């Protein structure tokens, strides 16, 4: 069973995460501060850490740095503040996700599953150069490189994510909601125009091979190869 370390100075928060985590089949360990969390990580292995930012003695950012010096463990940060600076700083430290309090425990568990799934997929592909080719379109998932007729294409991060997800699910009708959730994340509160804009940019980037990116009226999109 996969193991979660929950680090929060609020016992009530730790208890509810433990309750939902154990219900989902995870083994949950608690730490009430950053120093305790670092010491526990020295002794035990975990598959993911759920880490509060605002803690006494050692805050979440410092704790994350200390843990990453010891082991490469996925981290989801919790914060009562939704400030952009906190999110940016967290992602610069290499965290995997960010959740603002108050949060839905069920949504948190969905995020845990998503992070673990991404990490497991990445681990299984460490020794395999994952590529996709169709006519003159070459997509290197491992190297995160796209070439069109031999020319390397420069795209935005979300264009890469969108193209990779569409190809990985080629032949499947993907709703707009599914694409937004999987590519932008569970906490995305924008509108469909963002997806449409990126589809337009993506089609422009891959040139004539846009023919494989099919619009499904009233549904969404499908990569048809």
C-alpha positions in Angstrom: 0.0 0.0 0.0 1.1 3.5 -0.8 2.2 5.7 2.2 1.3 9.3 2.9 3.0 11.6 5.4 0.7 14.4 6.6 2.4 17.4 8.1 0.2 20.1 9.7 0.2 21.8 13.1 -3.6 21.5 13.3 -4.6 18.1 14.7 -8.1 18.5 13.2 -6.7 18.8 9.7 -4.4 15.8 10.2 -7.2 13.7 11.5 -9.6 14.4 8.6 -6.8 13.7 6.0 -5.9 10.5 7.8 -9.6 9.4 7.8 -10.0 9.9 4.1 -6.6 8.6 3.2 -7.1 5.4 5.1 -10.6 5.0 3.5 -8.8 5.2 0.1 -6.4 2.5 1.2 -3.3 4.5 2.0 -1.1 4.1 5.0 -1.1 7.5 6.7 1.6 8.8 9.1 1.3 12.2 10.9 3.8 14.9 11.9 2.7 18.0 13.7 5.6 20.2 12.6 8.3 20.5 9.9 11.2 19.3 12.2 9.3 16.1 13.1 8.5 15.6 9.4 12.1 15.8 8.3 13.2 13.4 11.1 10.5 10.9 10.1 11.6 11.1 6.4 15.2 10.2 7.5 13.9 7.0 9.0 11.0 6.0 6.7 10.0 6.1 3.0 6.8 7.7 1.7 5.1 7.9 -1.6 3.8 11.4 -1.1 3.9 14.2 1.5 0.9 16.5 2.2 2.6 19.6 3.7 1.1 22.7 5.3 2.9 26.0 4.7 2.1 28.0 7.8 3.7 26.0 10.7 5.8 27.1 13.7 9.5 26.4 14.0 10.0 25.3 10.4 7.6 26.5 7.7 6.4 24.3 4.8 8.8 25.8 2.3 11.8 25.2 4.5 10.5 21.7 5.3 10.1 20.9 1.6 13.7 21.9 1.0 15.0 19.7 3.8 12.9 16.7 2.7 14.1 17.1 -0.9 17.7 17.1 0.3 17.0 13.6 1.8 14.7 12.0 -0.7 12.8 12.7 -3.9 9.2 12.5 -2.7 6.2 14.1 -4.4 4.7 17.0 -2.3 1.3 18.6 -2.2 1.3 21.8 -0.2 -1.6 23.1 1.9 -2.1 26.8 2.6 -4.7 29.0 4.2 -3.5 31.7 1.8 -4.2 31.6 -1.9 -1.7 34.2 -2.8 0.0 33.8 -6.2 3.5 34.3 -4.6 3.0 31.2 -2.4 2.0 29.1 -5.4 4.9 30.3 -7.5 7.4 29.8 -4.7 6.1 26.3 -4.1 6.3 25.3 -7.7 9.8 26.8 -7.9 10.7 24.4 -5.1 9.4 21.5 -7.2 6.1 20.8 -5.4 3.6 18.7 -7.4 0.4 20.4 -6.4 -1.0 23.2 -4.2 -4.3 23.2 -2.3 -5.9 26.2 -0.6 -7.6 25.8 2.8 -10.5 25.2 3.4 -10.4 22.2 1.0 -12.6 19.3 0.2 -11.0 16.1 1.5 -12.4 14.1 -1.4 -10.8 16.6 -3.9 -7.5 16.3 -2.0 -7.6 12.5 -2.4 -8.2 13.0 -6.1 -5.1 15.2 -6.3 -3.1 12.6 -4.4 -4.1 9.9 -6.9 -3.3 12.2 -9.8 0.2 13.0 -8.5 0.9 9.4 -7.7 -0.3 8.3 -11.1 1.9 10.9 -12.9 4.9 9.8 -10.8 4.3 6.1 -11.4 3.9 6.7 -15.2 7.1 8.7 -15.2 9.0 6.0 -13.3 7.8 3.3 -15.6 9.1 5.3 -18.6 12.5 6.2 -17.1 14.3 3.6 -19.3 12.1 3.9 -22.3 12.3 6.8 -24.8 8.6 7.3 -25.4 7.9 8.7 -28.9 5.0 9.0 -31.4 5.3 9.4 -35.2 2.7 10.0 -37.8 3.8 11.2 -41.3 6.0 14.2 -40.6 4.8 14.8 -37.1 7.3 13.5 -34.5 6.5 13.8 -30.8 9.1 12.9 -28.2 7.3 12.6 -24.9 10.4 11.8 -22.9 12.4 14.7 -24.3 9.4 16.9 -24.5 10.2 17.7 -28.2 7.9 18.2 -31.1 9.1 18.3 -34.7 7.2 19.0 -37.9 8.8 17.7 -41.1 12.1 17.7 -39.4 11.8 21.2 -37.9 11.7 21.6 -34.1 8.5 23.4 -33.0 8.5 25.8 -30.1 5.3 25.7 -28.1 3.9 26.9 -24.8 4.0 24.5 -21.9 0.2 24.0 -22.1 0.4 23.3 -25.8 2.8 20.5 -25.1 0.6 19.2 -22.3 -2.5 19.4 -24.5 -0.9 17.7 -27.5 0.7 14.9 -25.3 -2.6 14.2 -23.6 -4.6 14.1 -26.9 -2.1 11.7 -28.5 -1.9 9.5 -25.4 -5.7 9.2 -25.7 -5.8 9.0 -29.5 -9.1 7.7 -30.9 -11.0 8.7 -27.8 -13.6 11.4 -27.7 -12.5 13.8 -25.0 -15.0 16.3 -23.6 -14.0 19.9 -23.0 -14.4 19.3 -19.2 -12.1 16.3 -19.3 -9.4 18.1 -21.2 -9.6 21.2 -18.9 -9.5 18.9 -15.8 -6.6 16.8 -17.0 -4.4 19.5 -18.6 -5.2 22.5 -16.5 -6.0 20.7 -13.2 -8.8 20.4 -10.7 -8.4 23.9 -9.4 -8.9 25.6 -12.8 -11.8 28.1 -12.7 -11.5 29.7 -16.2 -13.8 29.2 -19.1 -13.8 27.1 -22.3 -12.2 30.0 -24.3 -8.8 29.1 -22.8 -9.1 25.6 -24.2 -10.2 26.9 -27.6 -7.3 29.4 -27.7 -4.8 26.7 -27.0 -6.3 24.3 -29.5 -6.0 27.1 -32.1 -2.4 27.7 -31.1 -1.7 24.0 -31.2 -3.2 23.6 -34.7 -1.0 26.5 -35.9 2.1 24.9 -34.4 1.7 21.5 -36.0 0.8 22.9 -39.4 -0.8 20.5 -41.9 -1.0 17.8 -39.2 -3.8 19.7 -37.6 -6.0 17.4 -39.7 -5.5 14.8 -37.0 -7.0 17.1 -34.3 -10.7 16.7 -34.9 -13.4 19.0 -33.4 -16.4 17.1 -32.1 -19.3 19.5 -32.1 -21.0 19.8 -28.7 -18.5 17.4 -27.2 -14.8 18.4 -27.4 -11.9 17.0 -29.4 -10.2 13.8 -30.6 -6.8 13.1 -31.9 -7.7 10.8 -34.9 -4.7 8.8 -36.2 
